[in-house]
Amino acid sequence: MPTISINNSQKLNLSPLKMPERLLLGPGPSNAHPAVLQAMNTTPVGHLDPTFLALMDEIQSLLRYVWQTENPLTIAVSGTGTAAMEATLANVVEAGDGVLIGVSGYFGNRLVDMAGRYGAEVKTINKPWGEVFSLDELRAAMATHRPRILALVHAETSTGARQPLEGVGELCREYGCLLLVDTVTSLGGVPIYLDEWGVDLAYSCSQKGLGCPPGASPFTMSARAMEKLQQRSSKVKNWYLDMLLLGKYWGSERVYHHTAPINLYYALREALRLLAEEGVENSWQRHQRNVEYLWENLESIGLTLHVEKQYRLPTLTTVRVPEGKDGKAIASKLLQDYNIEIGNGLGELAGKVWRVGLMGYNSRPESVDQLIAAFKEVLK
Amino acid sequence: MPTISINNSQKLNLSPLKMPERLLLGPGPSNAHPAVLQAMNTTPVGHLDPTFLALMDEIQSLLRYVWQTENPLTIAVSGTGTAAMEATLANVVEAGDGVLIGVSGYFGNRLVDMAGRYGAEVKTINKPWGEVFSLDELRAAMATHRPRILALVHAETSTGARQPLEGVGELCREYGCLLLVDTVTSLGGVPIYLDEWGVDLAYSCSQKGLGCPPGASPFTMSARAMEKLQQRSSKVKNWYLDMLLLGKYWGSERVYHHTAPINLYYALREALRLLAEEGVENSWQRHQRNVEYLWENLESIGLTLHVEKQYRLPTLTTVRVPEGKDGKAIASKLLQDYNIEIGNGLGELAGKVWRVGLMGYNSRPESVDQLIAAFKEVLK
């Protein structure tokens, strides 16, 4: 049958997969709960199988619970957190829409780049990396720019800062503006009340506070955001992430859209089940308790934390690299000699901080003890 | 810590995941090889871990092998096949570009919808569902429309027809046009020679001929396509799928872009390893041998195949629903009573055919025997 001779130049002769066992204390992924890996390992069914459609309903309901929202359109996007991020902008931004973005870290900048690609008139409000915006600062920027959408990063993974959101939803309603919030590093680990806070669009990922492998990403939109989507004068510039189409697959119509990453949905369902079993408020408290234990321990070995205490994230901590030390070399040593991953600084903070995540299944005192013991050795 | 009372209305109290064991003989997903599921179950490492970067290189090389291409930019997109499909158009289409699309099934229509969203001037050439285009027909359409891109579906999953591609690349070069090919249902199971055929852009999925769970999807582009990307006057309208950014993560620069679906890459690497071990030409022959066994058996129980023999796919067969029978009810019965999934017809063929896949790990005589035995019972 082959009519043309086969080119074997790219053919590799490999052994079965062997990967090192790492303790993942970087900005994500974090290690998944063993029960989650086990669920993922289940033989797949089809994406239109009645048992799979029922599982999708469970995912939707549990995502609403962990986000504290009643939004009907609350789903998992078939991609990583960045795909869900893109989905929020792709669905509501039309060319010429004013979008105001709070930039105090890498992910604020990513929102700027993305929104621009969808034709938004982007304005920014800026802060040094590691700080947050006050409600007054946001109010002043809203009055100046009068955007259609305000986008903020709840948990800035590049800085470890938590942006307070109380009052921002009311502000947006005053100005007839949608509120879009990045909850990638907060969902499951940091208190979130989407409906109470008046958030209209949010996205997250699976591999941080939810303790699941990456690849299927939470997305939600409010009735106000849905209205803007339905009133668009042009189609969403992204077929894969078009919520009018996806809503028909996740909703009661069950119209085929794409083949879902079945096994990742298995994993996500199990991760969400475990989180509901624990209780989301208990998970928030666990993350806070363990991160405070981390902070004490880091300070006790002479390290300095980058963010002011009241705005620090319970999921991700930025630690200043001591003067004269090579942060990147130390992180490599932790990885190679101790099988512990921590993150290096990004952007403005490159070389200046490490990023230590304590998220989902990894938010345990043992993770802290293991890291501190290794840190003591490599900082000698 | 929780300052607002928790809304438990969406909290479900679930048991651990339990899914039925299905034999997946629909249009995909197909069952994954047990070794692939096992690899996927490996504890994740980070997406910038040196061991993970090495694994990405292996995936790239093996994808080039199964596609028979030397394209440097050959990667796995972090999403399902539809995301990789979107990536081909998003990267090379600029507003006003003429795109000629061969439509003889559902996926041709999807290309039309997608390309339009990126601002293409879309023209189509059409055939009844189940037929293919001759080179002369394509030549005539090229002369009329003189497009920048010609898009064809190599293996139309909605009809079971295989579009011959010999000579199409030369035709495209004559007209200074890029050739874009959907290989979702062909990669790994149907002979493909991307470089020999002069294909400039191709995409596929993991859950069909490669025998891997869905969620990480092959994408490749030639130097000619890369040139068009580099000469764009505007940014790619899709940050997640921008190959200038993704190329820096998959290439030697290793610049962070997004968190890859780590465990799916493990699975994909194992699926590709097994395919290389078998030899891609042996896999093509196995698919052909088993599908011929399927065809004989289907005909022996009185069923009629929809596509003319020489254009039938070895991966997916469309079977006419006998007069007076309810195709959907029969497929449901196969699923519920025999745990066998087959697909129903889509679009023009809805209600008229079933779609039977024999792909990847499932392309075995036992799959055929199991299906035929069940078919005999339900058709009584």
Chai-1 contact restraints between the chains, C-beta under 6 A:
chainA,res_idxA,chainB,res_idxB,connection_type,confidence,min_distance_angstrom,max_distance_angstrom,comment,restraint_id
A,M1,B,Q285,contact,1.0,0.0,6.0,A-B,restraint_1
A,P2,B,P191,contact,1.0,0.0,6.0,A-B,restraint_2
A,P2,B,E281,contact,1.0,0.0,6.0,A-B,restraint_3
A,I4,B,Y193,contact,1.0,0.0,6.0,A-B,restraint_4
A,I4,B,E196,contact,1.0,0.0,6.0,A-B,restraint_5
A,I6,B,E281,contact,1.0,0.0,6.0,A-B,restraint_6
A,N7,B,Q68,contact,1.0,0.0,6.0,A-B,restraint_7
A,Q10,B,S61,contact,1.0,0.0,6.0,A-B,restraint_8
A,Q10,B,R64,contact,1.0,0.0,6.0,A-B,restraint_9
A,Q10,B,Y65,contact,1.0,0.0,6.0,A-B,restraint_10
A,K11,B,Y65,contact,1.0,0.0,6.0,A-B,restraint_11
A,K11,B,A276,contact,1.0,0.0,6.0,A-B,restraint_12
A,L12,B,E58,contact,1.0,0.0,6.0,A-B,restraint_13
A,L12,B,S61,contact,1.0,0.0,6.0,A-B,restraint_14
A,L12,B,L62,contact,1.0,0.0,6.0,A-B,restraint_15
A,L14,B,R273,contact,1.0,0.0,6.0,A-B,restraint_16
A,L17,B,A39,contact,1.0,0.0,6.0,A-B,restraint_17
A,L17,B,Y266,contact,1.0,0.0,6.0,A-B,restraint_18
A,L17,B,E270,contact,1.0,0.0,6.0,A-B,restraint_19
A,M19,B,T42,contact,1.0,0.0,6.0,A-B,restraint_20
A,M19,B,V45,contact,1.0,0.0,6.0,A-B,restraint_21
A,M19,B,T51,contact,1.0,0.0,6.0,A-B,restraint_22
A,P20,B,T51,contact,1.0,0.0,6.0,A-B,restraint_23
A,E21,B,T43,contact,1.0,0.0,6.0,A-B,restraint_24
A,R22,B,V45,contact,1.0,0.0,6.0,A-B,restraint_25
A,L24,B,G46,contact,1.0,0.0,6.0,A-B,restraint_26
A,G26,B,G46,contact,1.0,0.0,6.0,A-B,restraint_27
A,P29,B,P44,contact,1.0,0.0,6.0,A-B,restraint_28
A,L37,B,N41,contact,1.0,0.0,6.0,A-B,restraint_29
A,A39,B,L17,contact,1.0,0.0,6.0,A-B,restraint_30
A,N41,B,L37,contact,1.0,0.0,6.0,A-B,restraint_31
A,N41,B,N41,contact,1.0,0.0,6.0,A-B,restraint_32
A,T42,B,M19,contact,1.0,0.0,6.0,A-B,restraint_33
A,T43,B,E21,contact,1.0,0.0,6.0,A-B,restraint_34
A,P44,B,P29,contact,1.0,0.0,6.0,A-B,restraint_35
A,P44,B,P213,contact,1.0,0.0,6.0,A-B,restraint_36
A,V45,B,M19,contact,1.0,0.0,6.0,A-B,restraint_37
A,V45,B,R22,contact,1.0,0.0,6.0,A-B,restraint_38
A,G46,B,G26,contact,1.0,0.0,6.0,A-B,restraint_39
A,G46,B,E341,contact,1.0,0.0,6.0,A-B,restraint_40
A,T51,B,M19,contact,1.0,0.0,6.0,A-B,restraint_41
A,T51,B,P20,contact,1.0,0.0,6.0,A-B,restraint_42
A,S61,B,Q10,contact,1.0,0.0,6.0,A-B,restraint_43
A,S61,B,L12,contact,1.0,0.0,6.0,A-B,restraint_44
A,L62,B,L12,contact,1.0,0.0,6.0,A-B,restraint_45
A,R64,B,Q10,contact,1.0,0.0,6.0,A-B,restraint_46
A,Y65,B,Q10,contact,1.0,0.0,6.0,A-B,restraint_47
A,Y65,B,K11,contact,1.0,0.0,6.0,A-B,restraint_48
A,Q68,B,N7,contact,1.0,0.0,6.0,A-B,restraint_49
A,S78,B,G79,contact,1.0,0.0,6.0,A-B,restraint_50
A,S78,B,T80,contact,1.0,0.0,6.0,A-B,restraint_51
A,G79,B,S78,contact,1.0,0.0,6.0,A-B,restraint_52
A,G79,B,G79,contact,1.0,0.0,6.0,A-B,restraint_53
A,T80,B,S78,contact,1.0,0.0,6.0,A-B,restraint_54
A,T80,B,H258,contact,1.0,0.0,6.0,A-B,restraint_55
A,T80,B,T259,contact,1.0,0.0,6.0,A-B,restraint_56
A,T82,B,Y240,contact,1.0,0.0,6.0,A-B,restraint_57
A,T82,B,H258,contact,1.0,0.0,6.0,A-B,restraint_58
A,A83,B,Y240,contact,1.0,0.0,6.0,A-B,restraint_59
A,E86,B,W239,contact,1.0,0.0,6.0,A-B,restraint_60
A,E86,B,Y240,contact,1.0,0.0,6.0,A-B,restraint_61
A,M114,B,W239,contact,1.0,0.0,6.0,A-B,restraint_62
A,R117,B,K235,contact,1.0,0.0,6.0,A-B,restraint_63
A,R117,B,K237,contact,1.0,0.0,6.0,A-B,restraint_64
A,R117,B,W239,contact,1.0,0.0,6.0,A-B,restraint_65
A,P191,B,P2,contact,1.0,0.0,6.0,A-B,restraint_66
A,Y193,B,I4,contact,1.0,0.0,6.0,A-B,restraint_67
A,E196,B,I4,contact,1.0,0.0,6.0,A-B,restraint_68
A,P213,B,P44,contact,1.0,0.0,6.0,A-B,restraint_69
A,P213,B,N263,contact,1.0,0.0,6.0,A-B,restraint_70
A,P214,B,T259,contact,1.0,0.0,6.0,A-B,restraint_71
A,P214,B,P261,contact,1.0,0.0,6.0,A-B,restraint_72
A,G215,B,G215,contact,1.0,0.0,6.0,A-B,restraint_73
A,G215,B,P261,contact,1.0,0.0,6.0,A-B,restraint_74
A,G215,B,L264,contact,1.0,0.0,6.0,A-B,restraint_75
A,K235,B,R117,contact,1.0,0.0,6.0,A-B,restraint_76
A,K237,B,R117,contact,1.0,0.0,6.0,A-B,restraint_77
A,K237,B,K237,contact,1.0,0.0,6.0,A-B,restraint_78
A,W239,B,E86,contact,1.0,0.0,6.0,A-B,restraint_79
A,W239,B,M114,contact,1.0,0.0,6.0,A-B,restraint_80
A,Y240,B,T82,contact,1.0,0.0,6.0,A-B,restraint_81
A,Y240,B,A83,contact,1.0,0.0,6.0,A-B,restraint_82
A,Y240,B,E86,contact,1.0,0.0,6.0,A-B,restraint_83
A,H258,B,T80,contact,1.0,0.0,6.0,A-B,restraint_84
A,H258,B,T82,contact,1.0,0.0,6.0,A-B,restraint_85
A,T259,B,T80,contact,1.0,0.0,6.0,A-B,restraint_86
A,T259,B,P214,contact,1.0,0.0,6.0,A-B,restraint_87
A,P261,B,P214,contact,1.0,0.0,6.0,A-B,restraint_88
A,P261,B,G215,contact,1.0,0.0,6.0,A-B,restraint_89
A,N263,B,P213,contact,1.0,0.0,6.0,A-B,restraint_90
A,L264,B,G215,contact,1.0,0.0,6.0,A-B,restraint_91
A,Y266,B,L17,contact,1.0,0.0,6.0,A-B,restraint_92
A,E270,B,L17,contact,1.0,0.0,6.0,A-B,restraint_93
A,R273,B,L14,contact,1.0,0.0,6.0,A-B,restraint_94
A,A276,B,K11,contact,1.0,0.0,6.0,A-B,restraint_95
A,E281,B,P2,contact,1.0,0.0,6.0,A-B,restraint_96
A,E281,B,I6,contact,1.0,0.0,6.0,A-B,restraint_97
A,Q285,B,M1,contact,1.0,0.0,6.0,A-B,restraint_98
A,E341,B,G46,contact,1.0,0.0,6.0,A-B,restraint_99
